[in-house]
Amino acid sequence: MRAKYRERLPQLDGGLFLTDGGLETTLVFHEGWDLPCFAAFVLLDSARGRKALRDYFDRYVPMAIAAGAGFILESPTWRANPDWGAKVGYGREALARSNRAAIALLLELRDQYETAASPLVVSGAIGPRGDGYDPGALMSPDEAADYHGFQIGLFRDAGVDLVSAFTMTNIGEAQGIAHAAKAANMPCVISFTVETDGRLPTGDTLAKAITSVDEATGNGPAYYMINCAHPTHFDHVLDAGEKWTRRLRGIRANSSRMSHAELDNAPELDMGDPFELGGQYAELIRRFPHINVLGGCCGTDHRHVDCISTACRNAA
């Protein structure tokens, strides 16, 4: 299937692009779904589950259109890789069907909603082989390229515009994904997660992570993002004078100030303050006006993204 924006991603030309919030936390804590291993892709197996996913995006996309913004449609496939798939009973054939079905859903949404003023970019979302908070056993870049190449190939053939790797906890895995995407002629985005000190769970700095991936891949990623951390966890490590910060184009922050360990053990969802979060995004945009892809992560929903959108449009 021919992708619409693969050869020229519109978000690279500037302008505001929104994306969604915390899909899995919304489904579990707000809508009562039991997602095994936080795997949202299992909902694609039933009409009720597919409706829940469609309803989820139906709360976001009209918001972007009303704001005259673009939107990045991220597939519900963060857990749809071989190891996590096996944990919830999916072999490779079943996983392949789920990944293709996820992209088909997003393409339907684009057909329904896209306008000339609001391009809808379809992204195949990739998650880490291990836990999103703990790097666990580290792979070499070659191992990571081979492992994640399975999902990247499926996304390419299904017609995505790009692939986006979220909650990357370590440099080697990010390098491998960037290599695999490059080999598949696919634009890719790498989104790192950081701890409360602004460092990756491995202890590496964000500066080292971005610089190392760029050096190893010839500036392979289209751009980088930060996700699954509160703005106060990383704003102090961002320096507008540093070259690597120019490679950051997106933020999908948590609404909670909790650490990853605290979030893992929290019995209830900490939604934080949507208005405060919007203001924190606006301040980041004032400092780094090239950052234009904005959404949320754990604990956020359409209300947070609405506040982010309003605050950042007013900050422009």
C-alpha positions, 0 to 999 in steps of 0.5 A: 500500500502506498503511503501518503506522507512517507516521502515528505513528513508535513510536521518537518515543515513546522506548524502545530501537530497534536497527537494523543495522550495515554492510550493504555491508561485511559482504557484501563483506568477510565474505561475499565478495560483489562489489558494484559501486559498493557497491550492495547492491540488485543482490542483489535480482535473484537468489534467492541474493542475496535469501537473503543479504539475508534471512540478514543481517537474520535475525541482527539482528531476533531480537536486538532481540526478545530485548532487548524493543527495537524495530527499524528495518528499513533497505532495501538501497537506499543506492545505488539512485538514478538516477546510481549505478543507471546506473553499474551498468547500471540504468535507471529502470524496473529501479531502480524494480523494485529499490526496490519489491523491497527494501521487499517484503522488509522487509515480509515480515520484519516479518510474520515477526518483529514482536511487540507489544513489538518494533515493526518500522519499515520505512524506505526508505534513501536515499544521496547522489547523489555519494560518501558521503565527498566532497560533490563537485558540490553541488546546490541544494535544488530540484535535490536535491528533484527528484533524490531525489523519484524514490526517495521516491515509490517508497518512499511507494507501496511502503508504507514508514513513513519514508524515511532519508537516510544519509551526507549530506555537505552541507546543500543535498542534505539540505534537498532531501530533506526538502522532497521528503519533505514534499511526498510526505507522508512522514516523513523522517530525515536522517543526516549524516556527519562527518570526524574534526573533527566537521564535515561534509565541506563544513566546515560544523558539525553544528549549522549543518547541522541548524539550517539544514535545520530552518529551511529546511523548518519542522522537516521531518525527524522527527529527525536521525542521525549515521552513518559516523563513529567516536564520537570524531569527533563526541562533542566537538561535542555539547553537551547545552545546545544546542537542536539536539542535541535533534533528534538521535535516532539513531547509526550509528557506524563501529567504526573510528577511521580517517578517511574517506580512510583507510577508502577506501584500506584493503585490509582491514576494520577492525572496531575493538573491539565492546565499546569501541564499546558503551561509547562508545554507552552514554556518549553515551546517558547524556549524551543519553538521548533518543537511542534509535535505535542501530546501526552503519555501516562495519565493524560487524556484528551482534556490534557491535550486540549489544554496543551493545544490551547496554551501552545497556540497562545504561546506562539 
